[in-house]
Structure formats: C-alpha cells, structure tokens
Amino acid sequence: MKRIVQTVGAVSVAASLLLVASGCSGSTTASSTAGGAKPLTIAFVMGAEADPFFKAMNVGAAAETSAKGDKLIWQGDPSLYSPATQIPIVDQVLAQKPDCLVLIPTDPDALQASVTKATAAKIPVVNVDTHVTDLSNVISFITGDNVQGGQAAADQMATAIGYKSGGSYKVVAGLTSATATTNVDRLKGFKDQLAAKYPGIELVDTAYSQSQAATADSNVSNWLTKYPDLAGIFAIDGTNATGASSALQAKGLTGKVALIGYDAYKSNVDLIGKGVFTALIAQNPAEEAKQAVDACHTYIDNGNKATGIEAKVTLPNITLNKDTSAADLTKYTYVQ
C-alpha cells in the first residue's frame, strides 16, 4: 500500500446530522449501485456498539453504503470499549475478506498489528474517530477536532464556575480510556487551555470507565465525596457524560457542580434545559462514517492508489448550551 504522509486538511461539511437510518446493525446490501461504481463490502469495527455515538455513525455508514450499492459489515463489542475485546472482532471481520476496513481503534498501539494484518491481506484501512500510532499504512484518518473540543470545554467550564483571576477552583475529568486518541487529545486541549487562560482552575483527578456509564457514575460519586469543594466535571465522552449526570442528579447537585460533557446523545441534550449540563461538545459521527465509505471507494476505484484522498480530515465541533436554539439542539442531536 502506498505510504501516505499525514497532513491536516480542513474540510467544509454539511452541519446536519439528519440522515435517515434504513438499518442500524448487522450487514446491509443495496440492490443497485450509484454512478456505476463497483459495489464493495465495507467493514466497520468500533469499540462499543451500544454507544449512541457509534449508533449515529452506523446511520451514516448504512446510508452511504446503501446509496452506493455496497454491503456493510458492522461489528464491535456490544458495550465494552477495550482492545482485548476489539482485536478478536477485527480478526473475525478480516476473515470475511472485506474490500475495505474502517477501524475505530480502542488503543493506538494495541490495534497497530490489526492494521498490519489487513495491509498484508491487501485490505485498505481507514481510521475514523481514533487512530493507530503509525498511520503510514492507513489511507485516511477522519475525526473531529478533539484538541479544539477540549479547549472549548475549558472555556465553557470557566464561564460555568464564574472564573475570576486570582480564584482557586478544583475540577476533574472522566475518560473512557487513557490511550484512546480522542480522549488523549481532548484532555490535552482542556489542560492546555486551562494553563493558558485559567491558571486558577486545577485539574485534580482523572478516572476511566471503558465506555461504561455505571462506572462513570461511580467515579463521579467518589469524587464528590473526596472533593467536597469540587467546582466542575469534564466528561470527555458521551458515556462519561451520562454517568456523571446521573451521579449529580442522585446527590442533588444539579447546578451546583458545573458539568461539561462531550457528545450529543439525545438523553444528555434533553438535560441541558434542566440545568444538569452547562454545555455539550457535539461531533458529527454520521458524516465521519460517510467520508470513510467515500475514502474506501476513492482508493479502490483509483486502482488502489490514494490519489484524491486527504490523509487527515478534521471535522468541526459544535458547542451546545442553554443559549442554543431548539432547532439547533434537534439538528445536532445524534441520530439513531
């Protein structure tokens, strides 16, 4: 496979997630092929199928593969975000010999061998959302702007806690994984923004949930006991946001501890109006999936050459808060 030098390319994307799901699990095959392009079998392997972020990604994948007459293979652990569960699933999918693999790696190093195995089998690989450490054998990497998302979360946190120069504030961050590249980049953006603009805000603790909302709930409950003067929580992805919101509501701390979350799950978007979330950083998982399918086609239709494919595609985030219109809250809520 031709080596691709990673570059950052800004793209303009439609800011709507209003794709219609015709089938959200398993594999689908369309009866016709758009534009005369050869229909492909495209496999997506993600970390946790139950996560609404990946359900929304499934909608985008299903819509685009259906439009192109492709077969979609959609596989992932039902709920656990872990390389230990993901790697065997990748092996099972590669045994089906798809034309292209879209891999959302749960760990950048642990899943590197899976990319090597796919490449050896002449199966091109696209990374979406997260990426492996060495991208030289990945034809494209499509993701949201995670560093910027962390920076936006820091700005929202400062506003929510009424930050004043010279003040002292304690905040914590809940993550799914210590190594998932989305989590790493969001945490970096958050910490860098605090250091640059809000030095009085101290990140005093982090904890991990493996995409389990119940674990995130427990983590937050422990923090609320450990830090009775806690000012805010940054829930770095959707399942952590769900767990954190449950813990705050159970302890009657809605509006007393600022909660900045990631991912526009419908259940969490509904809690903005109730004051549980100060803000949510929304991504565009359906568009990420669409572009991944398109990258597979471009590569294969060009005779297994990366011509016309951006090595890295970064999609913008949207900040949702109490000032966001009802129409936009609906527009950016993840489709299911």
Order of alpha helices (4+ residues) and beta strands (2+ residues): beta-beta-beta-alpha-beta-alpha-beta-alpha-beta-beta-alpha-beta-alpha-beta-alpha-beta-alpha-beta-alpha-beta-alpha-beta-beta-alpha
